[in-house]
Amino acid sequence: MDLGLEGRVALVMGASRGIGRGIAAALAREGARVAIASPTRERIEAAAAEIAAEAGDGGADSEVIPFVADTTDLDRLAVLPGEVETALGPVEILVCNTGGPPFGGPLDQGLDEWDEAYRSLVLAPRVLAGAVVPGMRERGWGRIVNVGSTSTREPIPALNLSNANRMAAVGFLKTLATDVAGDGITVNTVATGLFATDRLADAAGSLEGAEEDARENVPAGRLGRPGEYGDLVAFLCSERAAYITGTTIPIDGGQLRSAF
């Protein structure tokens, strides 16, 4: 299936590892020109080289450029899309993978942690969207995908900051989707379940422990793989998905029990 992403310019946040890396790799395989960002220079430069090599092995002619950016640094995020435009061209695809706040119950975190979570999960997508949407409107085409969580459907007891702030982000993005739908721009959130990432391994004590838990508690009987996540996002960014917007799409192996 031709997704029509050849030559499209994408900016993927949090792409040095895990889900963000899986998304960047999927877009690169489809021939997109991909800017990837994370706070650590060594890690993001290594990821860029690996993703470009993998895409080349698959026959894709893709360019992958690393950028250093912390999603809590809103001033940095405001200028990042302009830097990407200088290097690759105007951003046509924006993937807001802006971090996961620390674990904890409703009253476990202080206000500083609340403020940081709000900056990374709500204000960071707002700043990035504000920088790229005007150009997308002018060109009549754009894709914005937010990496969210199933906690927006069913709050998770140990993820209070994620529960609260990801819901706020979905509210903003749903409103944005309605506003820009007539301009050829789609805006969607992917509600993430349990995936084989370093963050999950840290939370579970080990990836093996997380896999064992998934065999019992996830209907699919396993953890998701970052590459599977990337494939869904690549489709949402494609020409084939032009009529899908304003949605929150779960990818969780059937773990959500809610009907809607």
C-alpha atoms as an extended CHARMM CRD file, in Angstrom:
* protein
*
       260  EXT
         1         1  MET       CA              0.0000000000        0.0000000000        0.0000000000  PROA      1               0.0000000000
         2         2  ASP       CA              1.4570000000        3.3570000000       -1.0400000000  PROA      2               0.0000000000
         3         3  LEU       CA              0.9280000000        5.7590000000        1.8620000000  PROA      3               0.0000000000
         4         4  GLY       CA              1.9430000000        8.7920000000       -0.1710000000  PROA      4               0.0000000000
         5         5  LEU       CA              4.6200000000        9.8950000000        2.2990000000  PROA      5               0.0000000000
         6         6  GLU       CA              7.5600000000        9.9720000000       -0.0890000000  PROA      6               0.0000000000
         7         7  GLY       CA              9.4080000000       13.2550000000        0.4230000000  PROA      7               0.0000000000
         8         8  ARG       CA              7.0860000000       14.5530000000        3.1470000000  PROA      8               0.0000000000
         9         9  VAL       CA              8.8670000000       16.3620000000        5.9860000000  PROA      9               0.0000000000
        10        10  ALA       CA              8.1560000000       15.0140000000        9.4690000000  PROA      10              0.0000000000
        11        11  LEU       CA              9.1920000000       16.1840000000       12.9270000000  PROA      11              0.0000000000
        12        12  VAL       CA              9.0680000000       13.4510000000       15.5830000000  PROA      12              0.0000000000
        13        13  MET       CA              9.6260000000       14.4040000000       19.2030000000  PROA      13              0.0000000000
        14        14  GLY       CA             11.1160000000       12.0070000000       21.7680000000  PROA      14              0.0000000000
        15        15  ALA       CA             12.5340000000        9.8630000000       18.9890000000  PROA      15              0.0000000000
        16        16  SER       CA             15.8230000000        8.5790000000       20.3750000000  PROA      16              0.0000000000
        17        17  ARG       CA             14.2380000000        5.3630000000       21.6380000000  PROA      17              0.0000000000
        18        18  GLY       CA             10.9950000000        3.5460000000       22.3530000000  PROA      18              0.0000000000
        19        19  ILE       CA              7.7510000000        4.5870000000       20.7080000000  PROA      19              0.0000000000
        20        20  GLY       CA              9.1450000000        7.8010000000       19.2250000000  PROA      20              0.0000000000
        21        21  ARG       CA             11.9550000000        5.9080000000       17.5520000000  PROA      21              0.0000000000
        22        22  GLY       CA              9.4740000000        3.3490000000       16.2280000000  PROA      22              0.0000000000
        23        23  ILE       CA              7.4020000000        6.1380000000       14.6820000000  PROA      23              0.0000000000
        24        24  ALA       CA             10.4240000000        7.8260000000       13.1100000000  PROA      24              0.0000000000
        25        25  ALA       CA             11.6110000000        4.5190000000       11.6630000000  PROA      25              0.0000000000
        26        26  ALA       CA              8.1990000000        3.7930000000       10.1330000000  PROA      26              0.0000000000
        27        27  LEU       CA              8.0160000000        7.2280000000        8.5080000000  PROA      27              0.0000000000
        28        28  ALA       CA             11.5780000000        6.8930000000        7.2000000000  PROA      28              0.0000000000
        29        29  ARG       CA             10.7650000000        3.5160000000        5.6570000000  PROA      29              0.0000000000
        30        30  GLU       CA              7.9170000000        5.2030000000        3.7850000000  PROA      30              0.0000000000
        31        31  GLY       CA             10.3830000000        7.6910000000        2.3000000000  PROA      31              0.0000000000
        32        32  ALA       CA              9.5850000000       10.6760000000        4.5110000000  PROA      32              0.0000000000
        33        33  ARG       CA             12.3370000000       13.1460000000        5.3510000000  PROA      33              0.0000000000
        34        34  VAL       CA             12.4460000000       12.8970000000        9.1260000000  PROA      34              0.0000000000
        35        35  ALA       CA             13.6790000000       15.2990000000       11.7900000000  PROA      35              0.0000000000
        36        36  ILE       CA             13.9990000000       13.5840000000       15.1580000000  PROA      36              0.0000000000
        37        37  ALA       CA             14.4290000000       15.3330000000       18.4920000000  PROA      37              0.0000000000
        38        38  SER       CA             15.3220000000       14.4760000000       22.0880000000  PROA      38              0.0000000000
        39        39  PRO       CA             17.2450000000       16.1610000000       24.9210000000  PROA      39              0.0000000000
        40        40  THR       CA             20.4500000000       14.0890000000       24.6430000000  PROA      40              0.0000000000
        41        41  ARG       CA             22.7660000000       14.8160000000       21.7030000000  PROA      41              0.0000000000
        42        42  GLU       CA             24.6620000000       11.5090000000       21.6910000000  PROA      42              0.0000000000
        43        43  ARG       CA             21.4970000000        9.4460000000       21.8790000000  PROA      43              0.0000000000
        44        44  ILE       CA             19.5830000000       11.3360000000       19.1820000000  PROA      44              0.0000000000
        45        45  GLU       CA             22.5480000000       11.3710000000       16.7910000000  PROA      45              0.0000000000
        46        46  ALA       CA             22.9990000000        7.6070000000       17.2130000000  PROA      46              0.0000000000
        47        47  ALA       CA             19.2730000000        7.0420000000       16.6250000000  PROA      47              0.0000000000
        48        48  ALA       CA             19.3310000000        9.1530000000       13.4540000000  PROA      48              0.0000000000
        49        49  ALA       CA             22.1780000000        7.1060000000       12.0020000000  PROA      49              0.0000000000
        50        50  GLU       CA             20.4830000000        3.8190000000       12.8890000000  PROA      50              0.0000000000
        51        51  ILE       CA             17.0720000000        4.8230000000       11.5060000000  PROA      51              0.0000000000
        52        52  ALA       CA             18.5820000000        6.0670000000        8.2410000000  PROA      52              0.0000000000
        53        53  ALA       CA             20.5400000000        2.8230000000        7.8390000000  PROA      53              0.0000000000
        54        54  GLU       CA             17.4580000000        0.7000000000        8.5330000000  PROA      54              0.0000000000
        55        55  ALA       CA             15.3860000000        2.6660000000        6.0230000000  PROA      55              0.0000000000
        56        56  GLY       CA             18.1250000000        2.2790000000        3.4220000000  PROA      56              0.0000000000
        57        57  ASP       CA             18.2670000000       -1.4690000000        3.9910000000  PROA      57              0.0000000000
        58        58  GLY       CA             14.5500000000       -1.5450000000        3.2580000000  PROA      58              0.0000000000
        59        59  GLY       CA             15.0250000000        0.2870000000       -0.0160000000  PROA      59              0.0000000000
        60        60  ALA       CA             13.7270000000        3.6700000000        1.1360000000  PROA      60              0.0000000000
        61        61  ASP       CA             15.4990000000        6.8470000000        0.1000000000  PROA      61              0.0000000000
        62        62  SER       CA             15.0580000000        8.8170000000        3.3170000000  PROA      62              0.0000000000
        63        63  GLU       CA             16.9080000000       11.5330000000        5.1900000000  PROA      63              0.0000000000
        64        64  VAL       CA             17.0090000000       11.5370000000        8.9910000000  PROA      64              0.0000000000
        65        65  ILE       CA             18.3450000000       14.6200000000       10.8000000000  PROA      65              0.0000000000
        66        66  PRO       CA             18.8120000000       14.8530000000       14.6090000000  PROA      66              0.0000000000
        67        67  PHE       CA             17.9310000000       17.8890000000       16.7230000000  PROA      67              0.0000000000
        68        68  VAL       CA             18.4490000000       18.4870000000       20.4320000000  PROA      68              0.0000000000
        69        69  ALA       CA             15.3120000000       19.6950000000       22.2250000000  PROA      69              0.0000000000
        70        70  ASP       CA             13.7620000000       19.2320000000       25.6500000000  PROA      70              0.0000000000
        71        71  THR       CA              9.9710000000       19.2520000000       25.6090000000  PROA      71              0.0000000000
        72        72  THR       CA              9.8110000000       21.2900000000       28.8110000000  PROA      72              0.0000000000
        73        73  ASP       CA             11.7940000000       24.0990000000       27.1320000000  PROA      73              0.0000000000
        74        74  LEU       CA              8.9720000000       25.9290000000       25.3940000000  PROA      74              0.0000000000
        75        75  ASP       CA             11.2250000000       28.6430000000       23.9640000000  PROA      75              0.0000000000
        76        76  ARG       CA             13.3020000000       25.9330000000       22.2850000000  PROA      76              0.0000000000
        77        77  LEU       CA             10.2080000000       24.2320000000       20.8760000000  PROA      77              0.0000000000
        78        78  ALA       CA              8.9560000000       27.4960000000       19.3870000000  PROA      78              0.0000000000
        79        79  VAL       CA             12.0080000000       27.7710000000       17.1120000000  PROA      79              0.0000000000
        80        80  LEU       CA             12.6100000000       24.0690000000       16.4420000000  PROA      80              0.0000000000
        81        81  PRO       CA             10.2070000000       23.7700000000       13.4590000000  PROA      81              0.0000000000
        82        82  GLY       CA             11.9700000000       26.7040000000       11.8010000000  PROA      82              0.0000000000
        83        83  GLU       CA             15.3050000000       24.9040000000       12.1540000000  PROA      83              0.0000000000
        84        84  VAL       CA             13.7580000000       21.7850000000       10.6410000000  PROA      84              0.0000000000
        85        85  GLU       CA             12.4520000000       23.8660000000        7.7310000000  PROA      85              0.0000000000
        86        86  THR       CA             15.9480000000       25.2150000000        7.0740000000  PROA      86              0.0000000000
        87        87  ALA       CA             17.3980000000       21.6980000000        7.0400000000  PROA      87              0.0000000000
        88        88  LEU       CA             14.6530000000       19.7000000000        5.3210000000  PROA      88              0.0000000000
        89        89  GLY       CA             11.7480000000       21.9370000000        4.3260000000  PROA      89              0.0000000000
        90        90  PRO       CA              8.4890000000       23.0180000000        6.0010000000  PROA      90              0.0000000000
        91        91  VAL       CA              7.1100000000       20.5720000000        8.5700000000  PROA      91              0.0000000000
        92        92  GLU       CA              4.1730000000       18.6940000000        7.0590000000  PROA      92              0.0000000000
        93        93  ILE       CA              3.8960000000       15.9740000000        9.7150000000  PROA      93              0.0000000000
        94        94  LEU       CA              4.1990000000       16.6940000000       13.4350000000  PROA      94              0.0000000000
        95        95  VAL       CA              4.3760000000       13.8830000000       15.9870000000  PROA      95              0.0000000000
        96        96  CYS       CA              3.9610000000       15.1720000000       19.5400000000  PROA      96              0.0000000000
        97        97  ASN       CA              5.6580000000       12.5450000000       21.6700000000  PROA      97              0.0000000000
        98        98  THR       CA              6.3960000000       14.8690000000       24.5540000000  PROA      98              0.0000000000
        99        99  GLY       CA              7.2000000000       12.6200000000       27.4580000000  PROA      99              0.0000000000
       100       100  GLY       CA              5.8270000000       10.6140000000       30.3200000000  PROA      100             0.0000000000
       101       101  PRO       CA              5.5750000000       12.1890000000       33.7830000000  PROA      101             0.0000000000
       102       102  PRO       CA              6.6700000000       10.3210000000       36.9310000000  PROA      102             0.0000000000
       103       103  PHE       CA              4.4660000000        7.6890000000       38.4990000000  PROA      103             0.0000000000
       104       104  GLY       CA              2.4030000000        8.5170000000       41.5660000000  PROA      104             0.0000000000
       105       105  GLY       CA             -1.0370000000        8.7750000000       43.1260000000  PROA      105             0.0000000000
       106       106  PRO       CA             -3.3630000000       11.8000000000       43.2740000000  PROA      106             0.0000000000
       107       107  LEU       CA             -1.4860000000       13.6700000000       46.0270000000  PROA      107             0.0000000000
       108       108  ASP       CA              2.0030000000       12.2050000000       45.6970000000  PROA      108             0.0000000000
       109       109  GLN       CA              3.5740000000       14.8930000000       43.5030000000  PROA      109             0.0000000000
       110       110  GLY       CA              4.3390000000       18.4930000000       44.3570000000  PROA      110             0.0000000000
       111       111  LEU       CA              3.2820000000       21.4940000000       42.3420000000  PROA      111             0.0000000000
       112       112  ASP       CA              6.6630000000       21.6790000000       40.5910000000  PROA      112             0.0000000000
       113       113  GLU       CA              6.0490000000       18.2090000000       39.1680000000  PROA      113             0.0000000000
       114       114  TRP       CA              2.5290000000       19.2280000000       38.1690000000  PROA      114             0.0000000000
       115       115  ASP       CA              3.9330000000       22.2700000000       36.4040000000  PROA      115             0.0000000000
       116       116  GLU       CA              6.5370000000       20.2300000000       34.5150000000  PROA      116             0.0000000000
       117       117  ALA       CA              3.9660000000       17.6500000000       33.4270000000  PROA      117             0.0000000000
       118       118  TYR       CA              1.6610000000       20.4110000000       32.1890000000  PROA      118             0.0000000000
       119       119  ARG       CA              4.4850000000       22.0230000000       30.2160000000  PROA      119             0.0000000000
       120       120  SER       CA              5.5280000000       18.7950000000       28.5140000000  PROA      120             0.0000000000
       121       121  LEU       CA              2.1310000000       17.1950000000       27.8900000000  PROA      121             0.0000000000
       122       122  VAL       CA             -0.1170000000       20.2210000000       27.2200000000  PROA      122             0.0000000000
       123       123  LEU       CA              1.9300000000       23.3300000000       26.4740000000  PROA      123             0.0000000000
       124       124  ALA       CA              4.5590000000       21.5500000000       24.3590000000  PROA      124             0.0000000000
       125       125  PRO       CA              1.9790000000       20.2720000000       21.8060000000  PROA      125             0.0000000000
       126       126  ARG       CA              0.3540000000       23.7260000000       21.8460000000  PROA      126             0.0000000000
       127       127  VAL       CA              3.6500000000       25.4930000000       21.0890000000  PROA      127             0.0000000000
       128       128  LEU       CA              4.6600000000       23.0120000000       18.3820000000  PROA      128             0.0000000000
       129       129  ALA       CA              1.2320000000       23.1470000000       16.7380000000  PROA      129             0.0000000000
       130       130  GLY       CA              1.3030000000       26.9230000000       16.8400000000  PROA      130             0.0000000000
       131       131  ALA       CA              4.5890000000       26.8920000000       14.9590000000  PROA      131             0.0000000000
       132       132  VAL       CA              3.5530000000       24.4790000000       12.1750000000  PROA      132             0.0000000000
       133       133  VAL       CA             -0.1940000000       24.9460000000       11.6060000000  PROA      133             0.0000000000
       134       134  PRO       CA              0.0210000000       28.3030000000        9.7530000000  PROA      134             0.0000000000
       135       135  GLY       CA              2.2900000000       26.7680000000        7.1190000000  PROA      135             0.0000000000
       136       136  MET       CA              0.1470000000       23.6340000000        6.8750000000  PROA      136             0.0000000000
       137       137  ARG       CA             -2.8770000000       25.8360000000        6.2600000000  PROA      137             0.0000000000
       138       138  GLU       CA             -1.1160000000       27.7460000000        3.5010000000  PROA      138             0.0000000000
       139       139  ARG       CA             -0.1470000000       24.4990000000        1.7650000000  PROA      139             0.0000000000
       140       140  GLY       CA             -3.5450000000       22.8550000000        2.3420000000  PROA      140             0.0000000000
       141       141  TRP       CA             -2.0640000000       19.7040000000        3.8600000000  PROA      141             0.0000000000
       142       142  GLY       CA             -0.8200000000       18.5940000000        7.2680000000  PROA      142             0.0000000000
       143       143  ARG       CA             -0.8160000000       15.7940000000        9.8090000000  PROA      143             0.0000000000
       144       144  ILE       CA             -0.5220000000       16.1020000000       13.5830000000  PROA      144             0.0000000000
       145       145  VAL       CA             -0.3930000000       12.9720000000       15.7330000000  PROA      145             0.0000000000
       146       146  ASN       CA             -0.1990000000       13.0800000000       19.5060000000  PROA      146             0.0000000000
       147       147  VAL       CA              1.2700000000       10.1690000000       21.4500000000  PROA      147             0.0000000000
       148       148  GLY       CA             -1.2380000000        9.8190000000       24.2630000000  PROA      148             0.0000000000
       149       149  SER       CA             -2.2970000000        7.1180000000       26.6870000000  PROA      149             0.0000000000
       150       150  THR       CA             -5.2200000000        4.8380000000       27.3860000000  PROA      150             0.0000000000
       151       151  SER       CA             -5.3670000000        6.7290000000       30.7050000000  PROA      151             0.0000000000
       152       152  THR       CA             -7.5310000000        9.2860000000       28.8790000000  PROA      152             0.0000000000
       153       153  ARG       CA            -10.1780000000        6.5630000000       28.5020000000  PROA      153             0.0000000000
       154       154  GLU       CA             -9.6570000000        4.7410000000       31.7930000000  PROA      154             0.0000000000
       155       155  PRO       CA             -7.5380000000        6.6130000000       34.3720000000  PROA      155             0.0000000000
       156       156  ILE       CA             -4.6600000000        4.5330000000       35.7410000000  PROA      156             0.0000000000
       157       157  PRO       CA             -4.2500000000        4.7760000000       39.5430000000  PROA      157             0.0000000000
       158       158  ALA       CA             -0.4540000000        5.1200000000       39.5360000000  PROA      158             0.0000000000
       159       159  LEU       CA             -0.3580000000        7.6660000000       36.6960000000  PROA      159             0.0000000000
       160       160  ASN       CA             -2.0910000000       10.6850000000       38.1640000000  PROA      160             0.0000000000
       161       161  LEU       CA             -0.0980000000       13.3360000000       36.2640000000  PROA      161             0.0000000000
       162       162  SER       CA             -0.5970000000       11.4650000000       33.0070000000  PROA      162             0.0000000000
       163       163  ASN       CA             -4.3290000000       11.0320000000       33.6500000000  PROA      163             0.0000000000
       164       164  ALA       CA             -4.8940000000       14.7340000000       34.2500000000  PROA      164             0.0000000000
       165       165  ASN       CA             -2.6210000000       16.3330000000       31.6870000000  PROA      165             0.0000000000
       166       166  ARG       CA             -3.1530000000       13.9370000000       28.8000000000  PROA      166             0.0000000000
       167       167  MET       CA             -6.8910000000       14.5520000000       29.0910000000  PROA      167             0.0000000000
       168       168  ALA       CA             -6.2080000000       18.2780000000       28.8040000000  PROA      168             0.0000000000
       169       169  ALA       CA             -4.0530000000       17.6770000000       25.7300000000  PROA      169             0.0000000000
       170       170  VAL       CA             -6.8150000000       15.6570000000       24.0760000000  PROA      170             0.0000000000
       171       171  GLY       CA             -9.2520000000       18.4930000000       24.7390000000  PROA      171             0.0000000000
       172       172  PHE       CA             -6.9590000000       20.9870000000       23.0370000000  PROA      172             0.0000000000
       173       173  LEU       CA             -6.2160000000       18.7100000000       20.0810000000  PROA      173             0.0000000000
       174       174  LYS       CA             -9.8710000000       17.8160000000       19.5350000000  PROA      174             0.0000000000
       175       175  THR       CA            -10.6770000000       21.5300000000       19.4030000000  PROA      175             0.0000000000
       176       176  LEU       CA             -7.7750000000       22.1360000000       17.0300000000  PROA      176             0.0000000000
       177       177  ALA       CA             -8.8980000000       19.2640000000       14.7830000000  PROA      177             0.0000000000
       178       178  THR       CA            -12.3090000000       20.8690000000       14.2920000000  PROA      178             0.0000000000
       179       179  ASP       CA            -10.7290000000       24.2260000000       13.5140000000  PROA      179             0.0000000000
       180       180  VAL       CA             -8.3080000000       22.9850000000       10.8310000000  PROA      180             0.0000000000
       181       181  ALA       CA            -10.2260000000       20.1100000000        9.2480000000  PROA      181             0.0000000000
       182       182  GLY       CA            -11.3090000000       22.2570000000        6.3110000000  PROA      182             0.0000000000
       183       183  ASP       CA             -7.6790000000       23.1420000000        5.5920000000  PROA      183             0.0000000000
       184       184  GLY       CA             -6.6020000000       19.5950000000        4.7710000000  PROA      184             0.0000000000
       185       185  ILE       CA             -5.0390000000       19.0680000000        8.2010000000  PROA      185             0.0000000000
       186       186  THR       CA             -5.8190000000       16.0670000000       10.3970000000  PROA      186             0.0000000000
       187       187  VAL       CA             -5.2010000000       15.9340000000       14.1490000000  PROA      187             0.0000000000
       188       188  ASN       CA             -5.3780000000       12.6510000000       16.0350000000  PROA      188             0.0000000000
       189       189  THR       CA             -4.2580000000       11.1210000000       19.3300000000  PROA      189             0.0000000000
       190       190  VAL       CA             -3.1000000000        7.5330000000       19.7220000000  PROA      190             0.0000000000
       191       191  ALA       CA             -3.9910000000        6.0940000000       23.1390000000  PROA      191             0.0000000000
       192       192  THR       CA             -1.0080000000        3.9890000000       24.0780000000  PROA      192             0.0000000000
       193       193  GLY       CA             -1.2910000000        0.7220000000       25.9780000000  PROA      193             0.0000000000
       194       194  LEU       CA              1.5830000000       -1.4310000000       27.2370000000  PROA      194             0.0000000000
       195       195  PHE       CA              4.5720000000       -1.3530000000       24.9170000000  PROA      195             0.0000000000
       196       196  ALA       CA              8.0360000000       -2.8650000000       25.2020000000  PROA      196             0.0000000000
       197       197  THR       CA              9.9340000000        0.2950000000       26.1220000000  PROA      197             0.0000000000
       198       198  ASP       CA             12.5690000000        1.2980000000       28.6640000000  PROA      198             0.0000000000
       199       199  ARG       CA              9.9650000000        3.3030000000       30.5980000000  PROA      199             0.0000000000
       200       200  LEU       CA              7.7600000000        0.2480000000       31.0440000000  PROA      200             0.0000000000
       201       201  ALA       CA             10.7630000000       -1.8900000000       31.9720000000  PROA      201             0.0000000000
       202       202  ASP       CA             11.6900000000        0.6270000000       34.6700000000  PROA      202             0.0000000000
       203       203  ALA       CA              8.1460000000        0.6390000000       36.0250000000  PROA      203             0.0000000000
       204       204  ALA       CA              7.8830000000       -3.1620000000       36.0660000000  PROA      204             0.0000000000
       205       205  GLY       CA             11.4110000000       -3.8250000000       37.2930000000  PROA      205             0.0000000000
       206       206  SER       CA             12.3680000000       -5.4930000000       34.0110000000  PROA      206             0.0000000000
       207       207  LEU       CA             11.0490000000       -5.9860000000       30.5050000000  PROA      207             0.0000000000
       208       208  GLU       CA             10.7440000000       -9.7080000000       31.2150000000  PROA      208             0.0000000000
       209       209  GLY       CA              8.5070000000       -8.9350000000       34.1780000000  PROA      209             0.0000000000
       210       210  ALA       CA              6.3690000000       -6.6540000000       32.0310000000  PROA      210             0.0000000000
       211       211  GLU       CA              6.0390000000       -9.3560000000       29.3650000000  PROA      211             0.0000000000
       212       212  GLU       CA              4.9730000000      -11.8820000000       31.9860000000  PROA      212             0.0000000000
       213       213  ASP       CA              2.3480000000       -9.4890000000       33.3220000000  PROA      213             0.0000000000
       214       214  ALA       CA              1.0910000000       -8.8070000000       29.7890000000  PROA      214             0.0000000000
       215       215  ARG       CA              0.5930000000      -12.5170000000       29.1340000000  PROA      215             0.0000000000
       216       216  GLU       CA             -1.9820000000      -12.5410000000       31.9200000000  PROA      216             0.0000000000
       217       217  ASN       CA             -3.5390000000       -9.0740000000       31.6910000000  PROA      217             0.0000000000
       218       218  VAL       CA             -3.5060000000       -8.0830000000       28.0020000000  PROA      218             0.0000000000
       219       219  PRO       CA             -6.0210000000       -9.9490000000       25.7950000000  PROA      219             0.0000000000
       220       220  ALA       CA             -3.4150000000      -10.1750000000       23.0130000000  PROA      220             0.0000000000
       221       221  GLY       CA             -1.1550000000      -11.9410000000       25.5060000000  PROA      221             0.0000000000
       222       222  ARG       CA              1.9200000000       -9.7770000000       24.9820000000  PROA      222             0.0000000000
       223       223  LEU       CA              3.3720000000       -6.2890000000       24.9780000000  PROA      223             0.0000000000
       224       224  GLY       CA              3.1200000000       -4.1240000000       21.9060000000  PROA      224             0.0000000000
       225       225  ARG       CA              6.2260000000       -3.3990000000       19.8320000000  PROA      225             0.0000000000
       226       226  PRO       CA              7.3210000000        0.1550000000       18.9580000000  PROA      226             0.0000000000
       227       227  GLY       CA              7.3620000000       -0.7950000000       15.2750000000  PROA      227             0.0000000000
       228       228  GLU       CA              3.6700000000       -1.6990000000       15.4240000000  PROA      228             0.0000000000
       229       229  TYR       CA              2.9420000000        1.6920000000       16.9300000000  PROA      229             0.0000000000
       230       230  GLY       CA              4.9710000000        3.3440000000       14.1850000000  PROA      230             0.0000000000
       231       231  ASP       CA              2.9660000000        1.5750000000       11.4940000000  PROA      231             0.0000000000
       232       232  LEU       CA             -0.3060000000        2.9600000000       12.8820000000  PROA      232             0.0000000000
       233       233  VAL       CA              1.0820000000        6.4980000000       13.0310000000  PROA      233             0.0000000000
       234       234  ALA       CA              2.4660000000        6.2190000000        9.4920000000  PROA      234             0.0000000000
       235       235  PHE       CA             -1.0130000000        5.2940000000        8.2900000000  PROA      235             0.0000000000
       236       236  LEU       CA             -2.6010000000        8.2170000000       10.1580000000  PROA      236             0.0000000000
       237       237  CYS       CA             -0.0910000000       10.5150000000        8.4470000000  PROA      237             0.0000000000
       238       238  SER       CA             -0.8760000000        9.1140000000        5.0080000000  PROA      238             0.0000000000
       239       239  GLU       CA             -3.0930000000       10.1600000000        2.1430000000  PROA      239             0.0000000000
       240       240  ARG       CA             -5.2610000000        7.1140000000        2.8900000000  PROA      240             0.0000000000
       241       241  ALA       CA             -6.2070000000        8.5390000000        6.3030000000  PROA      241             0.0000000000
       242       242  ALA       CA             -7.3540000000       11.9690000000        5.1130000000  PROA      242             0.0000000000
       243       243  TYR       CA            -10.8740000000       11.4990000000        6.5440000000  PROA      243             0.0000000000
       244       244  ILE       CA             -9.7030000000       10.4560000000       10.0160000000  PROA      244             0.0000000000
       245       245  THR       CA             -9.4150000000       13.4400000000       12.3380000000  PROA      245             0.0000000000
       246       246  GLY       CA            -10.3340000000       14.5320000000       15.8560000000  PROA      246             0.0000000000
       247       247  THR       CA            -10.0830000000       10.9630000000       17.1090000000  PROA      247             0.0000000000
       248       248  THR       CA             -8.4020000000        9.1380000000       19.9730000000  PROA      248             0.0000000000
       249       249  ILE       CA             -7.4100000000        5.7000000000       18.7120000000  PROA      249             0.0000000000
       250       250  PRO       CA             -6.3810000000        3.0010000000       21.2160000000  PROA      250             0.0000000000
       251       251  ILE       CA             -3.5010000000        0.6520000000       20.4410000000  PROA      251             0.0000000000
       252       252  ASP       CA             -3.3790000000       -1.6380000000       23.4560000000  PROA      252             0.0000000000
       253       253  GLY       CA             -3.8610000000       -5.2780000000       22.4660000000  PROA      253             0.0000000000
       254       254  GLY       CA             -7.5040000000       -5.1160000000       23.5870000000  PROA      254             0.0000000000
       255       255  GLN       CA             -6.7480000000       -4.1060000000       27.1630000000  PROA      255             0.0000000000
       256       256  LEU       CA             -9.3100000000       -1.2820000000       27.4110000000  PROA      256             0.0000000000
       257       257  ARG       CA            -12.6100000000       -2.5900000000       28.7310000000  PROA      257             0.0000000000
       258       258  SER       CA            -14.7030000000        0.4870000000       27.8690000000  PROA      258             0.0000000000
       259       259  ALA       CA            -17.0120000000        0.3650000000       24.8670000000  PROA      259             0.0000000000
       260       260  PHE       CA            -16.1080000000        3.8870000000       23.6730000000  PROA      260             0.0000000000
